[in-house]
Each structure stands twice: as C-alpha cells, then as structure tokens.
C-alpha cells in the first residue's frame, strides 16, 4: 500500500501549525491517490486525553484517514525485531551500549577536533548537514569491563555503529541523501544514532523508520525543523531493509515551513489563540 501519514505526539492540543501540517499531509496524499494514515507517536510523553482531543480537532477541520490509527506505544515488538535484524546481519557489536549524557556529548563535540564534515563537499557542491548533537563515538570501543563499570553508574542507551553497518573503516562517517519536494536533494552525515534510549524507550529515528516501512508510507510531510533528520532516517531505512534482504522503497519528502509568531519564533501556547479550543472561546463561530 502506498501511503502518506500524519503522526502527532499525544502531549497536548494541536496548535494551528500542527493542523496546517496535517492538512498539507492529507492534501498531498489525496492528490496523489495515496492512502492517508494517522499514527500516534506516543513513545514516552503522553498526556491523558490528548489523543482523543487531537483526533477530534483533525476531524473538525475535515480530515479523515483510511485505517484505524496505530500507536507506537503498542509496537515495541517491531522495534525489538529491527534491532535484532541489524545485529544478525552485522554482528552483535553493530549495536552497542552508550552511557553518554547529552552534556557529555556537547562537551566532547565542543572540544577542538577535526569535524567529520571537513574536506570535500558532497555531490552538487554542498557541504552535508551535520546533525545536532553529532555523536563522536565515545562509547563505541569500550571493553566489556569498561561497560560493566559504567552500568553501575548509568543505564545504557543503544547506538548503531554506522561505519560497521556501512562497511566503512572504523570511525568513518557515511553520508546519505533524501529528496525533498521543496528543498531538492538534502545530503547529511550519519552519526552513531540512538536506537533505544537509556530509559528503555525506543528512539524516534528508529521507530519512525520501522513504522513507515511497515505501513507502506512513501510520502512524508512534516515541519522543516525535521529536515536534517531525513538523511539519517533514509540511511537507517536502507540499512534495515538490507539487513532483512528487502528492497528499500523510494520516499517522497515534503518539509513545510513552520508557522511562526509575530517575533518569528515557532508558534507556541504562550502566543494566545493557537488551538481550535482557544479560537472557539474567543469567537463562537469557530465551533
């Protein structure tokens, strides 16, 4: 099944920017004869009643979907299987334990060292995107004794050794390219991204890739704040499909500009009437 999707996190009411993105995603799917799916991305932070409120808001602006919505919180077995497939294809150490905090990574990457995107530009003459919080590989080569020592202090996240999976020399940084309707080819460097966080929840990058593959999603519409995630997710999809012996489906990306407030910042609840409920409270014509 060829499909587009909208995938909100059930953390609160949808503001007008969320609804605009949902509308664009719905229109893009309908205009290209794709199914339109709703996926609830509640891996960790969930506000009671938020999913029902969000579904009501989507219906209120005329959006419908072609299958019962799925919830990431109910799909852990799929994410377990994805990690197992990567390890089966590339060895158990292709997915390794990482004990770094965000502060550790910031401090490591702010220290003087050669940047992985130094040197020749990517094809087309552009320097590839370097993801925020680019991981320097601190825990990649730990011994079992070192890992055991760190486990006593901090639970481990799981990261993927991208160089190993890509068949590159240890520590090398692969590049990946995604094609976006508005932005064209977007090339980015791929670090050892997190597959499962140290609280046990699966990470966004893995879950969204696994779910899009499982649901036949080949059109991804979302805000352009996630543009730099597209090359990494494309790389992970290719790696996972290769590990499973499957072809990687083509994906059409459409990263739309965010709705901004008067100060040019991302729209937020503090900006006032930014949800349907807010607007209805101000003007009954919105009900």
C-alpha positions in Angstrom: 0.0 0.0 0.0 1.3 3.5 -0.9 0.5 5.9 1.8 1.1 9.3 3.4 0.7 9.9 7.1 0.3 12.4 9.9 2.0 11.4 13.1 1.3 13.7 16.2 2.7 13.1 19.6 -0.1 12.9 22.2 1.4 15.5 24.5 -1.3 18.2 24.3 -3.7 20.1 22.0 -2.8 20.5 18.3 -2.0 24.2 17.6 -2.7 25.8 14.3 0.8 25.0 13.0 0.2 21.3 13.7 -3.2 21.5 12.0 -1.7 23.2 8.9 0.9 20.4 8.6 -1.8 17.8 9.0 -3.9 19.5 6.3 -0.9 19.6 3.9 -0.2 15.9 4.5 -3.8 15.0 3.9 -4.0 17.0 0.7 -0.7 15.6 -0.6 -1.9 12.0 0.0 -5.3 12.6 -1.6 -3.8 14.5 -4.6 -1.5 11.5 -5.3 -4.1 8.7 -4.8 -2.3 7.5 -1.7 -4.0 6.2 1.5 -3.8 8.6 4.4 -2.8 7.2 7.8 -2.9 8.6 11.3 -0.1 7.3 13.7 0.1 8.3 17.3 3.7 8.7 18.2 3.4 8.2 22.0 6.7 6.5 22.8 7.1 8.3 26.1 5.4 11.6 27.0 1.7 11.1 26.9 -1.0 13.4 28.3 -4.2 11.7 29.3 -7.0 12.5 26.8 -4.6 14.2 24.3 -5.1 11.6 21.6 -8.9 11.9 21.7 -8.6 15.7 21.6 -6.3 15.6 18.7 -8.4 13.2 16.7 -11.4 15.5 17.3 -9.5 18.5 16.1 -8.4 16.7 12.9 -12.0 15.7 12.2 -13.2 19.2 13.0 -11.1 20.6 10.1 -12.4 17.9 7.7 -9.6 15.4 7.8 -10.2 11.6 7.6 -7.9 8.6 7.5 -8.1 5.3 5.8 -7.2 2.8 8.5 -7.5 2.6 12.3 -4.7 4.7 13.8 -1.8 2.8 15.3 0.1 3.8 18.4 3.9 3.5 18.7 3.5 2.5 22.4 1.9 -0.8 21.2 4.6 -1.6 18.6 7.6 -2.4 20.8 7.9 -5.9 19.3 8.5 -4.4 15.8 11.3 -2.2 17.2 12.9 -5.2 19.0 12.8 -7.1 15.7 14.5 -4.3 13.9 17.4 -4.2 16.3 17.7 -8.0 16.2 17.8 -7.9 12.4 20.7 -5.3 12.4 22.7 -7.4 14.8 22.0 -10.6 12.9 23.3 -9.1 9.7 26.3 -7.2 11.0 27.2 -8.9 14.4 26.1 -8.2 17.9 28.6 -5.3 18.3 26.9 -3.4 15.4 24.5 -2.1 18.1 26.4 -1.1 21.2 25.8 0.3 24.6 26.3 4.0 25.1 26.5 5.7 28.6 26.9 9.3 27.5 24.6 12.1 28.7 23.6 15.0 26.4 26.1 17.1 28.4 28.9 14.6 27.7 28.2 14.8 24.0 28.1 18.6 24.0 31.3 18.8 25.8 33.0 16.2 23.6 31.9 17.9 20.4 32.8 21.4 21.6 36.4 20.4 22.2 38.8 21.1 19.3 38.9 18.1 16.9 38.6 17.6 13.2 34.9 17.8 12.1 33.6 14.8 10.2 32.3 17.1 7.5 35.6 18.8 6.9 37.0 18.3 3.4 35.4 17.9 0.0 31.8 18.9 -0.3 29.1 16.4 -1.1 27.8 16.0 -4.7 26.4 19.1 -6.1 28.9 21.3 -4.3 27.1 21.5 -1.0 28.5 20.6 2.4 26.4 17.9 4.0 24.3 18.6 7.0 25.8 17.7 10.4 23.0 16.6 12.7 22.6 18.5 16.0 24.4 16.7 18.8 26.6 14.7 16.4 27.9 11.8 18.3 31.8 11.5 18.5 31.8 7.7 19.2 32.9 7.9 22.8 31.4 4.5 23.8 32.0 2.7 20.6 35.2 1.0 21.6 34.6 0.3 25.3 35.7 -3.1 26.6 33.3 -5.3 28.4 34.9 -4.4 31.7 34.5 -0.7 31.0 30.9 -1.2 30.1 30.2 -3.1 33.3 31.8 -0.3 35.3 29.6 2.3 33.6 26.4 0.2 34.0 26.8 0.7 37.8 26.6 4.4 37.3 24.1 5.0 34.5 21.8 2.8 32.4 22.9 2.3 28.8 21.3 3.6 25.6 21.8 1.6 22.4 23.5 3.1 19.4 24.2 1.7 15.9 27.8 1.6 14.6 27.1 3.2 11.3 30.6 2.7 9.9 30.5 -1.1 10.6 27.0 -1.4 9.1 28.0 0.6 6.1 31.2 -1.4 5.6 33.5 1.5 6.2 36.7 1.7 8.2 36.0 2.1 11.9 35.0 5.7 12.8 34.3 6.8 9.3 31.1 8.8 8.7 28.7 7.7 6.0 26.6 10.2 4.1 23.0 9.8 2.9 20.7 11.8 0.7 17.0 12.3 0.9 14.9 14.0 -1.9 12.5 16.7 -0.8 9.8 18.4 -2.9 10.7 21.9 -1.7 14.4 21.5 -0.8 15.7 19.2 -3.5 18.4 16.7 -2.6 19.4 17.0 1.1 22.6 15.3 2.0 23.6 14.7 5.6 26.3 12.9 7.6 25.1 10.0 9.7 26.5 9.5 13.2 26.0 6.6 15.5 22.4 7.5 16.2 20.5 6.2 19.2 18.1 3.3 18.6 16.9 2.9 22.2 17.2 5.5 24.9 18.6 4.7 28.4 15.1 4.8 29.9 14.2 1.8 27.7 12.0 3.7 25.2 12.9 3.3 21.6 14.2 6.4 19.9 12.2 8.5 17.4 14.6 7.8 14.5 14.2 4.0 14.7 10.5 4.0 15.5 9.6 6.3 12.6 11.7 4.3 10.1 10.3 0.9 11.2 6.7 2.2 11.2 6.9 3.9 7.8 8.3 0.7 6.3 5.7 -1.5 8.0 2.8 0.8 6.9 4.0 1.4 3.3 4.5 5.1 3.9 6.3 6.5 0.9 5.2 10.2 1.3 6.4 12.0 4.4 5.0 15.5 5.1 6.2 17.3 8.3 7.7 20.6 9.5 11.1 21.7 8.2 12.5 21.6 11.7 12.9 17.9 10.9 14.7 18.3 7.6 18.1 17.3 9.0 16.6 14.1 10.2 15.6 12.9 6.7 19.1 11.8 5.5 19.7 9.8 8.7 16.3 8.2 8.6 16.9 7.4 4.9 20.2 5.8 5.7 18.6 3.7 8.6 15.8 2.6 6.3 18.3 1.4 3.7 20.4 -0.4 6.4 17.4 -2.1 7.9 16.0 -3.2 4.5 19.4 -4.6 3.5 19.6 -6.5 6.8 16.2 -8.0 6.1 17.0 -8.8 2.4 14.3 -6.4 1.2 14.5 -3.5 -1.4 14.3 0.0 0.1 11.2 1.8 -1.1 11.5 5.3 -2.6 10.2 8.0 -0.3 8.9 11.5 -1.3 9.6 14.0 1.5 7.9 17.4 1.9 9.2 19.5 4.7 7.0 22.6 5.1 7.9 25.8 6.8 6.8 26.2 10.4 4.0 28.5 11.4 5.7 31.4 13.3 4.5 34.0 15.8 4.9 37.8 15.4 8.5 37.5 16.7 9.4 35.0 14.1 9.6 32.1 16.6 7.9 28.8 16.5 4.2 29.0 17.4 3.5 28.0 21.0 0.7 28.0 23.5 2.0 31.2 25.1 1.1 33.1 21.9 -2.6 33.0 22.8 -5.3 31.8 20.5 -3.4 29.0 18.7 -5.7 26.0 19.1 -9.3 25.4 18.0 -10.4 25.4 21.6 -8.8 28.8 22.1 -10.4 30.3 18.9 -13.8 28.9 19.9 -13.5 30.5 23.3 -12.8 33.9 21.6 -15.3 33.5 18.8 -18.3 31.0 18.8 -18.2 31.0 15.0 -15.2 28.6 15.3 -17.3 25.9 17.0 
